[in-house]
Amino acid sequence: MSKLKTFPLFNSRLSFILDNGLRTIVENVEKNILLMGIKQGMRVLEVGCGSGFVTRYLSKFRLHKLFTYCW
């Protein structure tokens, strides 16, 4: 038996919002990117990028390199 405890990050019934354009009403993605300290000319690795919702916003930042790793 595993001793690893897991906790849900969000209510799975709301998962339809993840790829919905209405997500921008709830979450300001560009502001979050700036809060992470990502700036023009940086190299960024995005792991587990899913559908690429955030990747689209990262592409607007004129990064030196944007690497994505999806599984």
N, C-alpha and C positions, 0 to 999 in steps of 0.2 A: 504494500500500500504506500502510495506516495505521500510525503509530508509537505509537498508543495501546496500552498494555499493560493487560490486564484480569486480575483475580484473583478466583477464586470466594470468596464470603464464608463459605459453609458447604457441606457435602456435599449435593448436590441429592437424593440418595437419602433424606435425612431431611426433605424438604420437607413431608411429611404432618403433621409436628409443628406447623407454623406455625398451623394452624387447629384443632388438636386441644386439647380441654380438659386433656389431660395436660401441656400446655406449662407450666401453672402449677406443676407439680412441679419442672421444670427451671429456670424463670425466675420470679423474684418481681417481677411487673410493678409493683405498688404501690411497692415499695422503689426500683426503678429510676426511677420518676416522682419520688419524693422526692429521690433523688440528683441529678436534673437541676435541682432547685431550683424545681419547679413547686408553687405554693401556691394556696390558695383565693383567689378574686377576680382571678386573673391572666387575661390573654388569651393563648391558645395557638394556634399554627398547626401542624397535623400534616400533613406532606407525604408523599404516597405511603402512605396509611394501609391500603392493601390491603383485607383482609376486615374491618377495624375491631376487631381483637383488642385492641389497646392503647387504642383510642378508648373502648371500654366502660369501661375503668378510669379514663380521664381524665374521663369524665362523672360519676364519683362524687366528684370533687374540688371541686364547686361553683365552677367557673371562671366568670369574668365573661363570657367569650366563648370558644368552641371552634370554630375554623375548620378544616375538613379539605379537602385537595386531593388527589383521586385521579385517576389517568389510566389 
